[in-house]
């Protein structure tokens, strides 16, 4: 198991977090292949291996179909089953955002890992998460006086709107986004990648109005230009498949046990890792009367805000609700989950309800049923230690291994490099001037020498209980007298601390690792993305 304290984003430009090391990432994939062969449990009346085979078949078919809509699928990725055995599948995934290049690095590692084992690399577009902004943080100004601007590419999305339902609202603003970004960043990065990237986004918008898909398609085109061959598919396509709905139905039918185990393991996780937040790594599942919350979302295209899903059992009938008027009834084993929302009264959700996994269920399903290896980012790797506990507790099996991949890339803006260590040293010295001024004054001056001797006498003296206050007051008086001789040094240090603090603040603006990949120039970004994940001994 990867130590949780090792899962941290690298600080230096061009540095990567790869856990375990690249060769061991490949070994963990092979380990999982063998691990799955020994799994022996049922899911809704099916053997694990049967449902896994169906899930992978649906995944590969959906990924080839989705990818083939906007770019060619190479013969290496378009192979059929050989003797009934699917080639190993390696997966990664992220929300369809203009994310920072440390996230993008996973896709490069994904392709290289799959090549090492002659496997199939598939990137999942996690479109069940909620959109948090329709703008991009862009550094602007000059190297001497930088600040951050927020450049919009569309109107602000509604609260809890999932990426799956996120469509372009303002075409004019969307089409002009690249020119607005270039105008903001031009003094810091003259030729950002967005110059080449955004025309691909606009071209994708001719095929789909979904913003996340436009971003994903354009990014995927860029990867192909760099020789990175992968397939992509939105998670929503997988969630609509028979395999996922069978998996979900089994959890619905066993809702009380799953709910209780989920909360028990979550509380143990928080206690072990001293997590005080009520929402990290996930909130506790609620119980409302006889309704049990499960870690799924429900919404519809007509009412696209994500709502929590609750389940209860009434005799031989399972009832599902969002606690807002929508109720769906299923048989006790939930076998009609694939028909959820079709030709039924859907309350205020509209004609078709969509059930989607939340974070822990997403990675649980992906790691167990879809792939032999999964490449996590920093955040996902930390919360998936909880997923491991739930897998082990619920199914009684060893959880499959995963890898952690991330990297840090700074914009090549130049400018003076200021050290945080220098600032800390100056702050420490300023404190020392006040409490140990004898180390900084000229002790050869008689008056100062006598004051230093007085202080040393009090420090060395063995005191009775009643003399302690006298010693404190005497030493404080000496310190104050000596400190008065150091006002020039004090002023210089305070000025240095102010200037250095301001420089570090400006440097933090310029060197944030969170800026989107499309703000970086091609010539500095791609070589590192291609080289950091290295299999050479």
C-alpha positions in Angstrom: 0.0 0.0 0.0 1.3 3.5 -0.9 2.0 5.5 2.3 -0.5 8.4 2.5 2.2 10.8 3.7 4.1 10.1 0.4 1.2 11.2 -1.7 2.1 14.9 -2.2 2.4 17.2 -5.2 6.0 17.9 -6.2 7.1 21.4 -5.5 9.9 22.0 -8.1 9.3 22.7 -11.7 9.6 19.6 -13.9 9.4 17.2 -10.9 7.0 14.3 -10.8 5.3 12.2 -8.2 5.2 8.6 -9.5 4.2 6.0 -6.9 5.3 3.3 -7.2 8.1 3.8 -9.7 7.3 3.3 -13.4 8.5 -0.3 -13.6 6.5 -1.2 -10.5 3.4 0.5 -11.9 3.6 -2.2 -14.6 4.1 -4.9 -12.0 1.0 -3.7 -10.1 -1.1 -4.1 -13.3 0.2 -7.6 -13.7 -0.5 -8.3 -10.0 -4.1 -7.1 -10.5 -4.6 -9.4 -13.5 -3.8 -12.4 -11.2 -5.7 -11.0 -8.3 -9.0 -10.8 -10.3 -8.7 -14.4 -11.3 -9.0 -15.4 -7.7 -12.0 -13.3 -6.9 -15.0 -15.4 -6.1 -18.2 -13.5 -5.2 -21.6 -12.8 -6.8 -23.0 -9.5 -8.0 -26.8 -9.6 -8.4 -26.7 -13.3 -9.0 -23.7 -13.2 -11.4 -20.2 -14.3 -10.8 -17.7 -11.5 -10.5 -15.8 -12.6 -13.6 -19.0 -12.6 -15.7 -19.9 -9.1 -14.8 -16.3 -7.9 -15.2 -16.2 -9.4 -18.7 -19.5 -7.6 -19.6 -18.3 -4.3 -18.1 -15.0 -4.4 -20.0 -16.7 -5.4 -23.3 -19.1 -2.4 -22.9 -16.2 -0.1 -21.9 -14.1 -1.0 -25.0 -17.0 -0.7 -27.4 -18.1 2.6 -26.0 -14.5 4.0 -26.0 -13.9 3.0 -29.6 -17.2 4.4 -30.7 -16.8 7.7 -28.8 -13.1 8.2 -29.9 -13.9 7.3 -33.5 -16.3 10.2 -33.8 -13.5 12.8 -33.9 -10.2 11.0 -34.5 -9.0 7.8 -36.0 -8.5 4.8 -33.8 -5.2 3.1 -34.5 -5.0 -0.6 -35.3 -3.1 -1.1 -32.1 -6.1 0.2 -30.1 -8.7 -1.5 -32.3 -7.8 -5.1 -31.7 -10.5 -7.6 -31.0 -10.6 -10.3 -28.3 -7.9 -13.0 -28.7 -9.1 -16.5 -27.8 -11.7 -14.9 -25.6 -9.1 -13.1 -23.5 -9.1 -9.3 -23.5 -5.7 -7.5 -23.4 -5.0 -5.8 -20.1 -6.8 -2.5 -19.7 -5.1 0.5 -18.0 -7.3 3.5 -17.0 -7.0 7.1 -15.8 -9.7 9.7 -15.6 -10.5 13.3 -14.7 -13.2 15.9 -15.1 -13.3 17.5 -18.6 -11.7 20.8 -17.5 -8.8 23.0 -18.7 -6.8 21.4 -15.9 -3.1 22.0 -15.0 -0.4 20.0 -16.8 0.3 17.9 -13.8 -3.1 16.3 -14.3 -2.5 16.0 -18.1 0.7 14.1 -17.2 -1.4 11.1 -16.2 -2.5 10.6 -19.8 1.1 10.5 -21.0 1.9 8.0 -18.3 -1.2 6.0 -19.2 -0.2 5.5 -22.8 3.4 4.6 -21.8 2.3 2.1 -19.2 -0.1 0.4 -21.6 2.6 0.0 -24.2 4.9 -1.8 -21.7 2.3 -4.5 -21.2 0.7 -4.5 -24.6 -2.4 -3.2 -23.0 -5.3 -1.0 -23.9 -5.1 2.6 -22.4 -8.5 4.3 -21.8 -9.0 7.7 -20.2 -12.4 8.2 -18.5 -14.0 11.6 -18.9 -15.6 12.0 -15.4 -18.7 13.9 -16.4 -20.8 13.1 -13.3 -19.0 15.8 -11.2 -20.4 19.3 -10.9 -19.1 22.2 -12.9 -17.5 24.8 -10.6 -16.7 27.7 -13.0 -17.0 28.8 -16.6 -13.8 30.9 -16.5 -10.1 30.4 -16.4 -7.6 31.9 -14.0 -4.9 33.6 -16.1 -1.8 35.4 -14.8 -1.6 38.9 -16.3 0.4 42.1 -15.9 4.2 42.0 -15.9 6.9 40.0 -14.2 7.4 42.9 -11.8 3.7 43.4 -11.1 1.7 40.2 -11.9 -1.9 39.6 -10.9 -4.5 37.0 -11.7 -7.4 37.6 -14.0 -10.5 35.5 -14.5 -11.3 35.1 -18.2 -14.8 33.6 -18.9 -15.5 31.3 -21.8 -19.3 31.0 -21.1 -21.9 32.2 -18.7 -21.8 31.0 -15.1 -23.2 27.5 -14.8 -26.1 26.7 -12.5 -25.3 25.2 -9.1 -24.7 21.4 -9.0 -24.8 21.2 -12.8 -23.0 18.1 -13.9 -20.5 18.2 -16.7 -22.7 15.8 -18.6 -25.4 18.5 -18.9 -23.0 21.5 -19.4 -23.8 23.0 -22.8 -22.5 26.2 -24.5 -24.8 29.1 -23.6 -22.9 32.1 -25.1 -21.3 31.2 -28.4 -19.8 34.6 -29.0 -18.0 34.6 -25.7 -17.0 31.0 -26.2 -15.5 31.7 -29.7 -13.6 34.8 -28.5 -12.1 33.1 -25.4 -8.7 32.4 -26.9 -8.1 36.0 -28.0 -9.1 37.3 -24.6 -6.7 34.9 -22.9 -3.8 35.8 -25.2 -4.5 39.5 -24.5 -4.3 38.9 -20.7 -1.2 36.7 -20.7 0.8 38.2 -23.6 3.4 40.0 -21.5 4.2 36.9 -19.5 3.8 34.1 -22.1 3.9 35.5 -25.7 2.7 32.3 -27.4 0.6 30.1 -25.1 -0.7 26.7 -26.3 -4.2 28.1 -26.4 -3.4 29.6 -29.8 -3.3 26.1 -31.3 -5.7 24.4 -28.8 -8.8 26.7 -29.0 -9.4 26.3 -32.8 -9.8 22.5 -32.1 -12.2 23.3 -29.3 -14.3 25.5 -31.6 -14.2 22.7 -34.2 -15.5 20.2 -31.7 -18.3 22.6 -30.8 -19.6 22.1 -34.3 -20.1 18.4 -33.4 -21.3 18.8 -29.8 -22.5 21.7 -27.7 -21.3 20.0 -24.5 -18.4 22.1 -23.2 -16.6 19.3 -21.4 -16.6 17.1 -24.5 -15.3 20.0 -26.6 -12.3 20.4 -24.1 -11.7 16.7 -24.0 -11.8 16.1 -27.8 -9.4 19.0 -28.4 -7.0 17.8 -25.7 -7.2 14.3 -27.1 -6.3 15.5 -30.6 -3.2 17.2 -29.1 -2.2 14.0 -27.5 -2.3 12.2 -30.8 0.0 14.8 -32.3 2.5 13.9 -29.6 2.2 10.2 -30.4 0.1 9.5 -27.3 -2.4 6.8 -28.3 -5.3 6.2 -26.0 -9.1 5.8 -26.1 -11.5 8.1 -24.3 -15.1 7.7 -23.1 -17.4 9.7 -20.8 -18.3 8.0 -17.6 -21.9 8.7 -18.4 -21.7 6.2 -21.3 -20.5 3.5 -18.9 -23.1 4.3 -16.3 -25.9 3.8 -18.8 -24.5 0.3 -19.6 -26.0 -3.0 -18.4 -23.0 -3.9 -16.3 -22.9 -0.7 -14.2 -26.7 -0.9 -13.7 -26.4 -4.5 -12.5 -23.6 -3.4 -10.1 -25.7 -0.5 -8.9 -28.8 -2.7 -8.5 -26.9 -5.1 -6.2 -25.9 -2.1 -3.9 -29.5 -0.9 -3.9 -30.8 -4.3 -2.9 -28.2 -4.5 -0.1 -28.6 -0.8 0.8 -28.6 -1.1 4.6 -25.4 -3.1 4.9 -23.6 -1.0 2.3 -24.7 2.2 4.0 -23.6 1.1 7.4 -20.2 -0.3 6.3 -19.5 2.9 4.2 -20.1 5.1 7.3 -18.2 2.8 9.7 -15.1 2.8 7.4 -15.3 6.5 6.8 -15.3 7.3 10.5 -12.3 4.9 11.1 -10.5 6.6 8.2 -11.1 10.1 9.7 -9.9 8.9 13.2 -6.8 7.2 11.8 -5.7 10.1 9.7 -7.0 12.8 12.0 -9.4 14.3 9.5 -11.7 16.8 11.2 -13.7 18.0 8.2 -17.2 16.7 7.9 -16.9 16.5 4.2 -13.5 14.8 3.7 -12.8 12.5 2.1 -16.6 12.3 1.7 -19.6 13.2 3.9 -21.3 10.6 6.0 -24.4 9.0 4.3 -27.6 10.2 5.8 -30.7 8.3 7.0 -34.1 10.0 6.8 -36.8 7.9 8.5 -36.7 4.6 6.6 -34.8 6.0 3.7 -31.1 5.1 3.4 -28.7 7.3 1.4 -26.3 5.6 -1.0 -23.3 7.3 -2.7 -25.0 7.9 -6.0 -26.4 11.0 -7.8 -29.7 11.3 -9.6 -30.9 13.9 -12.0 -32.4 14.3 -15.5 -31.8 16.5 -18.5 -35.0 18.3 -17.7 -33.9 19.0 -14.1 -30.1 18.7 -14.4 -29.1 19.5 -10.8 -27.5 16.6 -9.0 -29.5 15.2 -6.0 -28.7 12.6 -3.4 -30.1 9.1 -3.9 -32.0 7.3 -1.1 -33.4 3.8 -1.1 -35.8 1.9 1.1 -37.5 -1.5 1.0 -41.2 -2.0 1.2 -41.9 -5.7 1.3 -40.7 -7.1 -2.0 -40.4 -3.6 -3.6 -37.3 -1.3 -3.6 -38.1 2.4 -3.8 -35.6 5.0 -4.9 -36.0 8.7 -4.3 -34.2 12.1 -4.4 -36.2 13.4 -1.5 -37.7 16.0 -3.8 -40.7 14.3 -5.3 -39.2 11.7 -7.5 -39.8 8.0 -6.5 -39.0 4.9 -8.6 -40.1 1.4 -7.7 -38.1 -1.8 -8.4 -38.4 -5.4 -7.6 -36.5 -6.6 -4.5 -33.3 -7.5 -6.4 -33.4 -4.3 -8.4 -33.0 -6.2 -11.7 -34.9 -3.5 -13.7 -32.4 -0.8 -12.9 -31.5 -0.6 -16.6 -35.0 0.7 -17.3 -35.0 3.3 -14.6 -37.0 6.4 -15.7 -38.4 5.0 -19.0 -42.1 5.1 -19.5 -42.9 5.9 -15.9 -44.1 8.8 -13.8 -40.9 10.6 -13.0 -42.3 13.3 -10.7 -40.4 16.6 -11.2 -37.3 14.9 -12.7 -38.9 14.6 -16.2 -39.1 11.6 -18.4 -35.7 10.0 -17.9 -33.9 9.9 -14.6 -30.1 9.4 -14.7 -28.3 7.6 -11.9 -24.6 8.3 -11.6 -21.9 7.2 -9.1 -20.3 9.5 -6.6 -16.5 9.6 -6.1 -15.9 6.5 -4.1 -18.4 4.4 -6.1 -16.8 5.6 -9.3 -13.3 4.5 -8.4 -14.6 1.3 -6.8 -16.4 0.3 -10.0 -13.6 1.4 -12.3 -10.9 -0.5 -10.4 -12.9 -3.7 -9.8 -14.7 -4.1 -13.1 -13.2 -1.9 -15.8 -9.4 -2.1 -15.7 -6.4 -4.0 -14.5 -4.6 -0.8 -13.5 -5.7 2.7 -12.5 -3.6 5.9 -12.4 -4.8 8.2 -9.7 -4.0 11.9 -9.2 -3.0 13.2 -5.7 -6.4 13.9 -4.3 -8.0 10.7 -5.6 -5.2 8.6 -4.3 -5.8 9.9 -0.8 -9.5 9.3 -0.7 -9.2 5.9 -2.4 -7.6 4.4 0.8 -11.1 4.6 2.1 -12.3 2.8 -1.1 -9.9 0.0 -0.4 -11.4 -0.4 3.1 -14.9 -0.6 1.7 -13.9 -3.1 -1.0 -12.2 -5.3 1.6 -15.0 -5.1 4.1 -17.9 -5.4 1.7 -16.7 -8.2 -0.6 -14.0 -9.7 1.5 -11.2 -9.5 -1.1 -7.9 -7.8 -1.4 -8.4 -4.5 -3.2 -6.6 -4.1 -6.6 -3.5 -1.9 -6.5 -3.4 1.6 -8.1 -0.7 4.1 -9.0 -0.3 7.8 -8.2 0.8 10.1 -10.9 1.3 13.9 -10.9 3.8 16.5 -11.8 4.5 20.2 -11.4 5.1 22.7 -14.3 5.7 26.4 -13.9 5.0 28.9 -16.6 8.4 30.2 -18.1 7.9 33.8 -17.0 11.4 34.4 -15.7 11.9 37.0 -13.0 13.9 36.9 -9.8 13.8 33.8 -7.7 13.2 34.5 -4.0 13.9 31.8 -1.4 11.4 31.1 1.4 14.3 29.9 3.4 15.9 33.4 3.2 12.7 34.9 4.5 12.6 32.5 7.4 16.2 33.2 8.2 15.5 37.0 8.3 12.5 36.5 10.6 14.5 34.3 12.9 17.3 36.9 13.0 14.9 39.7 13.8 13.7 37.8 16.8 17.3 37.1 17.8 18.0 40.8 17.8 15.4 41.3 20.5 16.1 38.3 22.7 19.8 37.6 22.1 21.1 41.1 21.2 24.5 40.3 22.8 25.3 38.2 19.7 25.1 41.3 17.5 26.5 44.3 19.3 30.2 45.3 19.7 31.1 43.7 23.0 34.5 45.6 23.0 32.7 48.8 23.9 32.9 49.1 27.8 29.3 50.0 28.4 28.0 47.2 26.2 30.5 44.8 27.6 29.2 45.5 31.2 25.6 44.9 30.1 26.5 41.6 28.5 28.4 40.5 31.6 25.4 41.4 33.7 23.1 39.3 31.6 25.5 36.3 31.6 25.7 36.6 35.4 21.9 36.3 35.8 21.7 33.5 33.3 24.4 31.5 35.1 23.2 32.2 38.6 21.5 29.5 40.7 18.3 31.2 42.1 16.0 30.7 44.9 12.3 30.7 44.1 11.8 34.4 45.0 14.6 35.6 42.7 13.1 34.4 39.4 11.1 37.5 38.7 14.1 39.6 39.6 16.2 37.7 37.1 13.5 38.0 34.4 13.2 41.7 34.8 17.0 42.2 34.9 17.6 40.2 31.7 14.7 42.0 30.0 16.3 45.4 31.0 19.7 44.3 29.6 18.1 43.0 26.4 16.2 46.3 25.9 19.4 48.3 26.4 21.4 46.2 24.0 18.5 46.1 21.5 18.4 49.9 21.4 21.9 49.8 19.9 20.6 47.7 17.0 17.9 49.9 15.6 19.6 50.3 12.2 19.9 46.5 11.8 16.3 46.1 12.9 15.1 48.6 10.3 17.1 46.9 7.6 15.8 43.5 8.5 12.2 44.7 8.7 12.5 46.3 5.3 14.1 43.1 3.9 11.3 41.0 5.3 8.7 43.3 3.8 10.4 43.2 0.4 11.0 39.5 0.4 7.4 38.7 1.5 6.1 40.8 -1.3 8.5 39.2 -3.8 7.3 35.7 -2.6 3.7 36.7 -3.1 4.4 37.9 -6.6 6.5 34.8 -7.3 3.6 32.6 -6.0 1.4 34.2 -8.7 3.9 33.5 -11.4 4.8 30.0 -10.3 1.5 28.5 -9.4 1.3 24.8 -10.6 -2.5 25.2 -11.0 -2.5 27.2 -14.3 -4.1 25.4 -17.2 -2.0 23.4 -19.7 -3.3 25.7 -22.5 -1.4 28.7 -20.9 2.0 27.0 -21.3 4.1 27.3 -24.5 4.5 24.2 -26.6 8.3 24.2 -26.5 8.6 24.0 -22.8 5.6 21.8 -21.9 5.6 18.9 -24.3 9.3 17.7 -23.9 8.7 17.4 -20.1 5.4 15.6 -20.5 6.9 13.1 -22.8 10.1 12.5 -20.8 9.1 12.4 -17.1 7.6 9.0 -17.1 10.7 6.9 -17.9 11.0 3.1 -17.9 14.8 3.1 -18.4 16.7 1.5 -15.6 
